[in-house]
Amino acid sequence: MLADLEFEFEATMDELKIDDERKVAVRSLLAILKQKSQPTYAHSLRVALLSRRIARFMHLDETALFLAGSFHDLGKSLIPLSTLHKTSGWMPQDTETMKGHVLASWQLLRDKFDFSADIVLWHHRFQKDPYPVELPELLHHYSEGTRVLIQEYGRILAIADVYDALHRKNDKFEDSNGLADEQIREKMFEFNPDRKPLIEELYNVGILERGAIPTDTPDQELYEQAWSEYESLLNGREIGRLVMLAAALEPLADKAGCTTRFTDISRHLKLEYFITGSINIGRAFEYMVNRINFWQGAKTHLNLYCFALQAQKESIRNRSGGRINQGIIELLVPVVATQCLFERDGFLSIDDLLKKTVDVMKGTFKGDVDYLVEMKRFAYDLCRYNDRLVPDHPEAGNVYEYYAADLASSTNPTGIAHNGEFVNGFPTVNIMYNSIINSKERTFVKKVEEAYRLGIERHDKSIGRGFLADCIAAAIYLVLSQNPKIRLIV
């Protein structure tokens, strides 16, 4: 839907820290195109988002390619609709008319977005019939390196442009019914022979979508053999495995503002730290589940949050890095405990499960609060946050009351969101779970990226992205644990 696309576009401008004045200028220029042709406008937004993802993958200037993608077809606002919206009977004269959009885009952008204007000139210069044949002089006296970059950015923009264009249903590419994913892939190689290795990489990492092929899905009989010794979710080893799996999978998807398989957002937040920490926390959850199962039905208090402290301490084994895993541990301890206490006779709905998780937190004791505070302090000490105090909230008699007191005293959006997640019954996790389960996207990473965008939409735009990543990990865990034999990773 166009509204979803526009939301993602606006969120990306925030992520790239584009200032308010430039945002207004971007919107004003694109409004011209939107008024003339919503399909072309939507195409421009998609090309901008795709160009930005390719730039991030290649460690190039994301803002430069995002803006160039936004504006690459701006000149089409001057093309007659009879040509612009043509979907059949494409003629040579239509091609000649369309060629004028490149120089028109350059003219509309000059003196406003000069660097983007000079990049846009190149996005049709790498095809069999390149145009414009003659380029105007560059708008500034760039260095030699920058002139090379302008051409390189134009080349990447051309890849994003043709990929999106190939998904249209018209006969410009000799198929009025639209092309299948594999046909699009073949044409991407055909149209970009000089960048075949890059195209292959972009497909392999999922930036370009290949679609399902037979070898992606193992034979169902072989898949069932993997579960031949599966007994039950509600044993320590299985839940420990799913906690590790969910936490390790979380950073893989391309989530802006987070460490991903493409980018470490800081030297303290490396992908290898996340993977190591994810594996390390599994044992504490296994022990917690075994303790709950052993004392099931007994009146003795279980001291759940000693396992949160254990998981946080063990997360640092064999690695450096900061307080990775803290939010994931906090979210999953009450969720896992609730599953063990209330799902012995069958799975609850996700809504009922998360409501009962609030009840479980209300059923904890002062000792749990003490362990939670100690866990938080240990996590802060890992980052040497000597100036950040973890509040005691001595009036809190259980974990729920602790989060409620912390929420009442929170002033920044991330603190409000983090504490509100527990007090209000895990609404962000719930939204993300349902998004992943119901997503029409084929691949795991695309499902997660979609859920992440919904999380951003729910909260203040200044929300810490680490909080949203923690909610993603919890949602992935619930998807795996509530649907034990799901084939999630494709």
Order of alpha helices (4+ residues) and beta strands (2+ residues): alpha-alpha-alpha-alpha-alpha-alpha-alpha-alpha-alpha-alpha-alpha-alpha-alpha-alpha-alpha-alpha-alpha-alpha-alpha-alpha-alpha-alpha-alpha
